[in-house]
């Protein structure tokens, strides 16, 4: 593929979007698809909506641009932290999309945000944070706590 070539991506809601080769290659799965089928046809992303695809591409574009001289690691980290200031639903969709397109940097970033949301919280606080319904009986919960005592220390 020639430098600066455009790659067309097609999201799950049948939206098309052109990106540069450098941006597309930020995602391992897209890179593999390009190597397998070329760029004459759109690259299908059936598990990624237009809204999330746009966010992933925004992230990839910034990281391609940040490879140029003069962009510090602190700038990149600051920009990444701003990027992930999204609602919980979008955060989880970004995790799924990053995993699907195989963008390890984005996957690590978004998973770290979730880990930070969990860190230092009690089980009840985690349930509240992520809107998880506890469907264990008190007896079952006590048995789990006893079997996995190390996790509750």
DRENZA-866604 format. One record per atom (N, C-alpha, C): residue number from 0; atom name; x, y negated, z negated. Coordinates in steps of 0.02 Angstrom, whole numbers, plus 50000, padded with zeros to 5 digits. Last residue first. Example, Ala and Ser with C-alpha at 12.3 -4.5 7.8 and 13.67 -1.06 7.14 Angstrom:
# DRENZA-866604
   resi   name       X       Y       Z
      1      N   50642   50112   49646
      1     CA   50684   50053   49643
      1      C   50645   49998   49606
      0      N   50660   50284   49610
      0     CA   50615   50225   49610
      0      C   50660   50165   49610
//
This chain:
# DRENZA-866604
   resi   name       X       Y       Z
    152      N   49533   50482   47382
    152     CA   49579   50457   47330
    152      C   49602   50386   47346
    151      N   49462   50544   47478
    151     CA   49425   50496   47436
    151      C   49469   50468   47380
    150      N   49538   50638   47539
    150     CA   49515   50582   47580
    150      C   49482   50528   47539
    149      N   49558   50737   47444
    149     CA   49615   50696   47464
    149      C   49592   50633   47502
    148      N   49438   50809   47442
    148     CA   49454   50763   47387
    148      C   49510   50714   47407
    147      N   49355   50890   47520
    147     CA   49402   50843   47551
    147      C   49422   50789   47501
    146      N   49271   50963   47439
    146     CA   49314   50999   47487
    146      C   49368   50954   47516
    145      N   49204   50857   47372
    145     CA   49244   50905   47334
    145      C   49294   50941   47380
    144      N   49137   50793   47476
    144     CA   49185   50755   47436
    144      C   49231   50802   47398
    143      N   49055   50900   47514
    143     CA   49105   50873   47561
    143      C   49158   50834   47524
    142      N   48976   50911   47399
    142     CA   49016   50968   47422
    142      C   49072   50945   47469
    141      N   48912   50787   47400
    141     CA   48956   50805   47344
    141      C   49002   50863   47364
    140      N   48836   50800   47517
    140     CA   48886   50748   47512
    140      C   48936   50764   47457
    139      N   48749   50902   47480
    139     CA   48796   50912   47535
    139      C   48853   50861   47532
    138      N   48680   50836   47376
    138     CA   48718   50898   47362
    138      C   48770   50911   47417
    137      N   48616   50730   47441
    137     CA   48666   50717   47389
    137      C   48709   50778   47373
    136      N   48615   50771   47616
    136     CA   48582   50770   47551
    136      C   48636   50754   47499
    135      N   48659   50667   47755
    135     CA   48676   50721   47708
    135      C   48633   50714   47645
    134      N   48644   50563   47841
    134     CA   48591   50614   47841
    134      C   48609   50675   47799
    133      N   48665   50399   47846
    133     CA   48691   50456   47809
    133      C   48635   50508   47805
    132      N   48686   50309   47993
    132     CA   48637   50337   47946
    132      C   48668   50398   47912
    131      N   48782   50170   48028
    131     CA   48780   50243   48027
    131      C   48731   50266   47974
    130      N   48826   50040   48063
    130     CA   48756   50059   48067
    130      C   48747   50134   48072
    129      N   48952   50001   48038
    129     CA   48940   50033   48102
    129      C   48869   50059   48110
    128      N   48940   49941   47912
    128     CA   48975   49907   47966
    128      C   48956   49935   48034
    127      N   48875   50041   47835
    127     CA   48842   49978   47849
    127      C   48874   49942   47909
    126      N   48975   50141   47833
    126     CA   48907   50156   47859
    126      C   48871   50092   47878
    125      N   49075   50067   47769
    125     CA   49085   50090   47838
    125      C   49018   50107   47870
    124      N   49016   50052   47644
    124     CA   49031   49992   47684
    124      C   49042   50011   47757
    123      N   49013   50187   47603
    123     CA   48950   50150   47612
    123      C   48961   50088   47654
    122      N   49150   50214   47594
    122     CA   49108   50252   47640
    122      C   49043   50214   47655
    121      N   49241   50059   47582
    121     CA   49211   50119   47553
    121      C   49169   50153   47607
    120      N   49385   49998   47667
    120     CA   49313   49998   47653
    120      C   49292   50063   47621
    119      N   49516   49997   47712
    119     CA   49501   49970   47646
    119      C   49428   49968   47626
    118      N   49478   49995   47883
    118     CA   49530   49994   47832
    118      C   49506   49960   47767
    117      N   49383   49970   47979
    117     CA   49372   50025   47932
    117      C   49417   50019   47871
    116      N   49432   49869   48057
    116     CA   49365   49861   48030
    116      C   49350   49913   47976
    115      N   49551   49924   48099
    115     CA   49554   49868   48052
    115      C   49485   49856   48020
    114      N   49500   50016   48190
    114     CA   49536   50041   48131
    114      C   49539   49986   48078
    113      N   49450   49927   48285
    113     CA   49403   49970   48248
    113      C   49437   49996   48185
    112      N   49572   49873   48328
    112     CA   49520   49829   48300
    112      C   49471   49870   48259
    111      N   49633   49985   48381
    111     CA   49662   49954   48321
    111      C   49612   49907   48288
    110      N   49555   50005   48493
    110     CA   49551   50055   48439
    110      C   49581   50026   48375
    109      N   49596   49896   48570
    109     CA   49527   49900   48547
    109      C   49519   49951   48490
    108      N   49735   49926   48590
    108     CA   49712   49862   48560
    108      C   49642   49869   48531
    107      N   49733   50051   48653
    107     CA   49767   50042   48588
    107      C   49742   49979   48552
    106      N   49664   50015   48770
    106     CA   49637   50066   48725
    106      C   49668   50059   48656
    105      N   49753   49925   48828
    105     CA   49686   49902   48808
    105      C   49654   49952   48759
    104      N   49862   50011   48849
    104     CA   49870   49950   48809
    104      C   49802   49925   48784
    103      N   49809   50112   48933
    103     CA   49830   50129   48865
    103      C   49837   50067   48821
    102      N   49690   50138   49034
    102     CA   49731   50079   49019
    102      C   49750   50085   48945
    101      N   49603   50234   49098
    101     CA   49671   50250   49075
    101      C   49715   50188   49070
    100      N   49473   50220   49124
    100     CA   49519   50196   49176
    100      C   49592   50207   49158
     99      N   49424   50279   49004
     99     CA   49404   50305   49069
     99      C   49454   50284   49124
     98      N   49479   50197   48903
     98     CA   49495   50269   48905
     98      C   49481   50296   48975
     97      N   49418   50078   48936
     97     CA   49492   50082   48935
     97      C   49514   50155   48938
     96      N   49282   50115   48918
     96     CA   49308   50096   48985
     96      C   49384   50102   48988
     95      N   49278   50139   48779
     95     CA   49259   50192   48827
     95      C   49288   50177   48897
     94      N   49316   50012   48733
     94     CA   49355   50072   48715
     94      C   49341   50128   48765
     93      N   49213   49934   48784
     93     CA   49282   49923   48807
     93      C   49327   49983   48791
     92      N   49108   49983   48708
     92     CA   49107   49993   48781
     92      C   49176   49982   48811
     91      N   49148   49937   48583
     91     CA   49145   50009   48595
     91      C   49141   50025   48670
     90      N   49139   49799   48607
     90     CA   49202   49828   48586
     90      C   49202   49903   48600
     89      N   49003   49782   48633
     89     CA   49051   49772   48688
     89      C   49118   49803   48670
     88      N   48954   49810   48504
     88     CA   48932   49850   48561
     88      C   48982   49844   48619
     87      N   49013   49709   48425
     87     CA   49030   49779   48415
     87      C   49012   49823   48475
     86      N   49066   49564   48519
     86     CA   49021   49600   48474
     86      C   49039   49674   48475
     85      N   49238   49507   48517
     85     CA   49175   49522   48550
     85      C   49130   49557   48501
     84      N   49383   49473   48525
     84     CA   49332   49441   48482
     84      C   49265   49446   48519
     83      N   49481   49518   48610
     83     CA   49440   49568   48576
     83      C   49392   49538   48525
     82      N   49545   49401   48654
     82     CA   49509   49442   48701
     82      C   49461   49490   48667
     81      N   49616   49357   48544
     81     CA   49559   49318   48567
     81      C   49514   49360   48612
     80      N   49715   49455   48542
     80     CA   49670   49448   48485
     80      C   49608   49407   48503
     79      N   49779   49429   48665
     79     CA   49745   49493   48654
     79      C   49695   49488   48596
     78      N   49834   49304   48636
     78     CA   49783   49309   48689
     78      C   49743   49374   48681
     77      N   49927   49342   48539
     77     CA   49874   49294   48523
     77      C   49817   49299   48573
     76      N   50009   49428   48614
     76     CA   49972   49453   48556
     76      C   49914   49407   48537
     75      N   50059   49335   48707
     75     CA   50021   49393   48730
     75      C   49979   49420   48673
     74      N   50128   49247   48624
     74     CA   50074   49223   48666
     74      C   50028   49280   48688
     73      N   50224   49334   48572
     73     CA   50175   49303   48527
     73      C   50115   49276   48565
     72      N   50299   49362   48684
     72     CA   50260   49417   48654
     72      C   50207   49388   48607
     71      N   50288   49227   48805
     71     CA   50316   49260   48747
     71      C   50270   49316   48722
     70      N   50326   49190   48966
     70     CA   50269   49210   48924
     70      C   50297   49252   48866
     69      N   50438   49170   49044
     69     CA   50411   49113   49007
     69      C   50351   49130   48963
     68      N   50412   49269   49193
     68     CA   50456   49237   49143
     68      C   50420   49179   49107
     67      N   50270   49378   49200
     67     CA   50312   49327   49229
     67      C   50355   49295   49174
     66      N   50182   49456   49135
     66     CA   50246   49487   49150
     66      C   50295   49437   49182
     65      N   50063   49392   49128
     65     CA   50107   49384   49070
     65      C   50175   49417   49081
     64      N   49994   49434   49241
     64     CA   50022   49365   49239
     64      C   50072   49357   49183
     63      N   49958   49561   49196
     63     CA   50000   49555   49255
     63      C   50033   49486   49255
     62      N   49877   49525   49088
     62     CA   49938   49562   49075
     62      C   49984   49564   49136
     61      N   49772   49458   49153
     61     CA   49814   49422   49106
     61      C   49880   49459   49094
     60      N   49720   49565   49228
     60     CA   49747   49506   49261
     60      C   49794   49468   49215
     59      N   49674   49650   49125
     59     CA   49728   49672   49170
     59      C   49761   49613   49205
     58      N   49571   49571   49069
     58     CA   49627   49593   49028
     58      C   49687   49612   49073
     57      N   49487   49561   49182
     57     CA   49513   49501   49150
     57      C   49576   49518   49108
     56      N   49456   49696   49196
     56     CA   49495   49663   49248
     56      C   49525   49598   49221
     55      N   49378   49714   49081
     55     CA   49439   49754   49090
     55      C   49484   49720   49142
     54      N   49273   49624   49109
     54     CA   49316   49614   49050
     54      C   49382   49652   49057
     53      N   49218   49683   49224
     53     CA   49244   49615   49227
     53      C   49291   49600   49169
     52      N   49175   49805   49171
     52     CA   49228   49804   49222
     52      C   49260   49735   49227
     51      N   49072   49758   49091
     51     CA   49132   49786   49059
     51      C   49190   49787   49109
     50      N   48982   49714   49191
     50     CA   49002   49670   49135
     50      C   49067   49694   49104
     49      N   48964   49828   49272
     49     CA   48993   49766   49299
     49      C   49020   49722   49244
     48      N   49010   49980   49181
     48     CA   48962   49930   49207
     48      C   48999   49869   49234
     47      N   49077   50135   49211
     47     CA   49094   50067   49190
     47      C   49045   50018   49223
     46      N   49067   50258   49265
     46     CA   49054   50253   49194
     46      C   49068   50184   49166
     45      N   49103   50254   49399
     45     CA   49034   50268   49382
     45      C   49017   50261   49308
     44      N   49192   50178   49495
     44     CA   49198   50179   49422
     44      C   49128   50192   49394
     43      N   49271   50208   49648
     43     CA   49210   50213   49609
     43      C   49226   50218   49534
     42      N   49347   50105   49758
     42     CA   49362   50150   49703
     42      C   49300   50150   49657
     41      N   49297   50096   49931
     41     CA   49296   50071   49862
     41      C   49313   50126   49811
     40      N   49419   50143   50055
     40     CA   49352   50148   50026
     40      C   49354   50120   49955
     39      N   49550   50116   50078
     39     CA   49503   50101   50132
     39      C   49430   50105   50108
     38      N   49651   50147   49992
     38     CA   49610   50088   49976
     38      C   49558   50072   50030
     37      N   49679   50319   49940
     37     CA   49696   50256   49973
     37      C   49648   50201   49954
     36      N   49662   50438   49872
     36     CA   49616   50423   49927
     36      C   49631   50358   49964
     35      N   49775   50454   49783
     35     CA   49740   50511   49813
     35      C   49699   50493   49875
     34      N   49818   50328   49746
     34     CA   49867   50375   49774
     34      C   49833   50433   49810
     33      N   49698   50281   49696
     33     CA   49728   50248   49754
     33      C   49778   50295   49787
     32      N   49684   50365   49586
     32     CA   49634   50368   49639
     32      C   49662   50336   49703
     31      N   49795   50324   49509
     31     CA   49792   50393   49534
     31      C   49742   50399   49592
     30      N   49755   50192   49481
     30     CA   49818   50205   49517
     30      C   49816   50274   49547
     29      N   49643   50219   49405
     29     CA   49634   50185   49469
     29      C   49697   50196   49512
     28      N   49705   50279   49294
     28     CA   49656   50317   49333
     28      C   49645   50286   49402
     27      N   49790   50175   49245
     27     CA   49817   50237   49271
     27      C   49768   50276   49314
     26      N   49785   50008   49277
     26     CA   49744   50063   49253
     26      C   49766   50128   49286
     25      N   49866   49923   49343
     25     CA   49869   49921   49269
     25      C   49830   49979   49239
     24      N   49834   49926   49475
     24     CA   49884   49974   49452
     24      C   49895   49971   49376
     23      N   49750   49816   49491
     23     CA   49722   49884   49494
     23      C   49770   49935   49464
     22      N   49845   49713   49489
     22     CA   49794   49717   49437
     22      C   49765   49787   49434
     21      N   49918   49741   49605
     21     CA   49952   49738   49540
     21      C   49902   49745   49483
     20      N   49820   49730   49707
     20     CA   49852   49794   49694
     20      C   49883   49794   49624
     19      N   49682   49626   49655
     19     CA   49747   49637   49687
     19      C   49774   49706   49667
     18      N   49508   49663   49682
     18     CA   49564   49645   49639
     18      C   49629   49657   49678
     17      N   49335   49641   49711
     17     CA   49402   49649   49739
     17      C   49454   49625   49689
     16      N   49191   49732   49677
     16     CA   49236   49680   49652
     16      C   49305   49693   49680
     15      N   49017   49773   49680
     15     CA   49084   49778   49708
     15      C   49126   49719   49685
     14      N   48895   49865   49590
     14     CA   48926   49800   49604
     14      C   48997   49811   49629
     13      N   48825   49978   49545
     13     CA   48834   49966   49617
     13      C   48859   49896   49635
     12      N   48838   50000   49410
     12     CA   48777   49966   49433
     12      C   48783   49943   49506
     11      N   48965   50052   49393
     11     CA   48908   50097   49387
     11      C   48842   50066   49411
     10      N   49068   49969   49519
     10     CA   49047   49987   49452
     10      C   48984   50030   49452
      9      N   49200   49982   49626
      9     CA   49127   49985   49624
      9      C   49106   50010   49556
      8      N   49334   49886   49691
      8     CA   49307   49929   49637
      8      C   49231   49926   49640
      7      N   49454   49871   49813
      7     CA   49384   49860   49797
      7      C   49362   49911   49745
      6      N   49606   49789   49821
      6     CA   49573   49852   49805
      6      C   49502   49836   49785
      5      N   49718   49707   49931
      5     CA   49658   49706   49888
      5      C   49630   49776   49881
      4      N   49895   49682   49926
      4     CA   49835   49713   49954
      4      C   49778   49708   49904
      3      N   50012   49641   49872
      3     CA   49959   49592   49878
      3      C   49896   49619   49909
      2      N   50112   49749   49968
      2     CA   50108   49704   49910
      2      C   50053   49652   49921
      1      N   50030   49890   50040
      1     CA   50069   49829   50046
      1      C   50059   49785   49984
      0      N   50043   50059   50000
      0     CA   50000   50000   50000
      0      C   50045   49939   50000
//
